[in-house]
Amino acid sequence: MATMVTSTKKATSKGIGSGGRFPGPNGKKPGGNGWHGGDGSKRKFSPASYRITMWVVLAAVLMMFAALSSVYIMSSEEQRQPVAMPSMFFVSTGLILVSSGTFHKAKRSLQRDRPRSYLRWLLVTLALGIAFLGSQLVAWRELARAGVYFAGHPRSTFFYLATALHGAHLLGGIGLVLYLVYRRVRPGWLLHGEKNVTWHGVVGLYWHTMDGIWVWLFLLLLIFK
């Protein structure tokens, strides 16, 4: 008598396992970060990218002032009418040089983990920057009282144009320092040590460059007046 043998195959069911997970809400895998692997990894912070971006911006600014200075020097050989240096430009130079020193003091306070001192030096730098812009307006009034106007001749035009462009860029630097102050006073500042140092370095690069540009303009106006 023949015996009937029935072979049974084990059914493999696809459930919610490691090999065939269904997307969760909003297209994300359970416990994951969407369709990108589920490991929860974030984009790594790169201080070098911040510095490179700032160098590119400053290179464009430096080229602009270099071209403007070249035009002024060439026009000075043809124009014999001198323009007296406003006395407030000497005050402006002192203010902006001191501001570089206070910004460096802020950097040292940051390196030594002194948040209160860091904030204090940032505020001093901010005040000096605003005072610099105020002294520039006073210098313009001195030029106007001396009969020197924007549309007078190439030298007077350069006085107004160069100082106005520099003031506009320094205003941007003041905005950056304000951002450092905001980062310092907001909650959780101590949790972002690397970002704080990077941001301070980038803003410092911009600030010191603006200081150097002003010293260059001041000497240029003083020598080729």
Summary of the structure (lengths in Angstrom):
residues: 225
radius of gyration: 30.4
end to end distance: 124.4
largest distance: 129.7
contacts: 600
relative contact order: 0.14
helix: 69%
strand: 0%
